[in-house]
């Protein structure tokens, strides 16, 4: 990914351990969720509703991705994965705090859930938490082996309070293959999508999992694979069980995945297109678009204020309702052999994406540092 600043960076290493990368969600009411802090609806300036069937809660997690953490909480409460929702995904290799909600259970039950490296920092009845409900995120990042800390001020001066609004690595999966799987689904190559999920070992770190994935790729015997696939690969094993009974039903196999995970494959394709466009625009110093938005109360892009002029340039995350493509998008889609209509997925309509606006740039706010 290209940087906007031309100055040399500080150098160094991040994410040595989760405690060195802390992600704190900023609620819609402008409050930063701090780790190891108990919250109530009143403290977050939110409306409590004792008649609501949703329980809103603050989830703190370490070394869990958001979807799997919430799926585990739901399972502990006897609920399905469709019962949980969240404002935004958070990094896996980090300590993160965020709002979420679950349908059909009580705040007391949620507060009493116990899962390793997950804590519930407050729960109450209220309005369902939905994607985009947060204003943004606040980060505490430790940079080790930093060679040139004196460059911090140069970079900040160049940025002038703005930075590229790239999608981060968590969008593309632990094995960095979400977009590849998503492309197969969009092209109706469902066998390839399922087999990539099951057998791709390029960025796999566990030796037993690498061996299992490679063996399945060679033998393609789903029933036998259940004997040697590691027990911790629960999603893969669920898919294998389905394929052992229905060997050609790859859509059904993909449907064994929680929808929150399956839909990330399509999100990853959208995100990849967006990141490529943003990188090209930085290379060309071209941020002229047809639509813009103003800042919200916290200073971040307010996508409810889209107009022909404003502070933040807006482009579309491609979907089947995208009716106008800019030149960057046309080139990228042509290279990917995709059309906007492909995001209306006939074989798996539940994964279809309409398209949505996103700001190319976002605010750099409240930067503080110490050496």
Secondary structure, DSSP 4 states (H G I P E B T S, - for coil): ---S--S-----B--SSGGGEEEEEEPTTS-B--TT----TTTTT----TT-SEEEEEEEEES--HHHHHHHHHHHTT--GGGEEES----SSSEEEEEEEEESS-HHHHHT--BTTEEEEEEEE-SPP-TT-S-EEEEEE--BS-S-GGGHHHHHHHHTTEEE----GGGG-TTS-HHHHHHHHHTT-HHHHHHHHHH--TT---HHHHHHHHHHHHH--HHHHHHHS-TT-HHHHHHHHHHHHSTT-HHHHHHTS-HHHHHHHHHHHHHHHHHHHHHHHHHHT----SEEE-B-TTSSB-GGG-BSS-SEEEEEEP-TT-----HHHHHHHHHHT--GGGGS-STTGGG----EEEESEEE--S-----
